[in-house]
């Protein structure tokens, strides 16, 4: 079964997701709680079954938005 990669969050969505993560820290939750919640609310899902989607292919570690795509 072939996996296809579809739309990734754009620059503005990522900015807002990061802000949601920082706001989540201020609320007493962790960064990823708010970051993930924002992306999920905007129709993205974390896909563990696809290759790395980092701009540098994970050469310097994975970015928080790695593998978050719309299905």
WONOR-V473578 format. One record per residue. N is the residue number from 1. RES is the residue in one small letter. SS is DSSP state (H for helix, E for strand, C for the rest). PSI is psi in degrees with one decimal (999 if undefined). OMEGA is omega in radians with two decimals (NA if undefined). Layout:
<<N;RES;SS;PSI;OMEGA> <N;RES;SS;PSI;OMEGA>>
This chain:
<<1;x;C;125.0;-3.12> <2;x;C;135.4;3.07> <3;x;C;138.7;3.08> <4;x;C;143.6;3.11> <5;x;C;126.4;3.11> <6;x;C;-158.2;-2.98> <7;x;C;136.1;3.04> <8;x;E;161.5;3.09> <9;x;C;139.7;3.11> <10;x;C;177.3;-3.06> <11;x;H;-44.4;-3.13> <12;x;H;-40.9;3.11> <13;x;H;-38.7;3.11> <14;x;H;-40.5;3.10> <15;x;H;-45.1;3.14> <16;x;H;-36.4;3.11> <17;x;H;-41.8;3.09> <18;x;H;-42.6;3.11> <19;x;H;-40.8;3.09> <20;x;H;-36.3;3.08> <21;x;H;-44.4;3.12> <22;x;H;-39.9;3.09> <23;x;H;-36.5;3.14> <24;x;H;-37.0;3.07> <25;x;H;-45.2;3.13> <26;x;H;-30.0;3.14> <27;x;C;-3.2;3.11> <28;x;C;1.4;3.07> <29;x;C;172.0;3.12> <30;x;C;164.6;3.12> <31;x;H;-49.0;-3.03> <32;x;H;-26.3;3.08> <33;x;H;-51.8;-3.13> <34;x;H;-39.2;-3.14> <35;x;H;-51.2;-3.13> <36;x;H;-42.2;-3.13> <37;x;H;-42.5;3.13> <38;x;H;-49.2;-3.11> <39;x;H;-40.9;3.12> <40;x;H;-39.9;3.12> <41;x;H;-21.6;-3.12> <42;x;C;19.0;2.99> <43;x;C;13.6;3.11> <44;x;C;153.3;3.08> <45;x;E;150.5;3.11> <46;x;E;120.7;-3.11> <47;x;C;106.3;3.12> <48;x;C;-14.0;-3.03> <49;x;C;11.3;3.14> <50;x;C;160.8;3.11> <51;x;C;161.8;3.09> <52;x;C;137.4;3.11> <53;x;C;12.4;3.11> <54;x;C;149.1;-3.12> <55;x;C;-26.2;3.12> <56;x;C;18.6;-3.13> <57;x;C;29.7;3.08> <58;x;C;10.9;-3.12> <59;x;C;-29.7;-3.13> <60;x;C;30.1;-3.08> <61;x;C;166.7;-3.09> <62;x;C;140.8;3.09> <63;x;C;155.9;-3.11> <64;x;C;-30.9;-3.10> <65;x;C;2.5;-3.13> <66;x;C;129.2;3.07> <67;x;C;15.5;3.02> <68;x;E;113.2;-3.09> <69;x;E;162.6;2.99> <70;x;C;137.2;-3.12> <71;x;C;999;NA>>
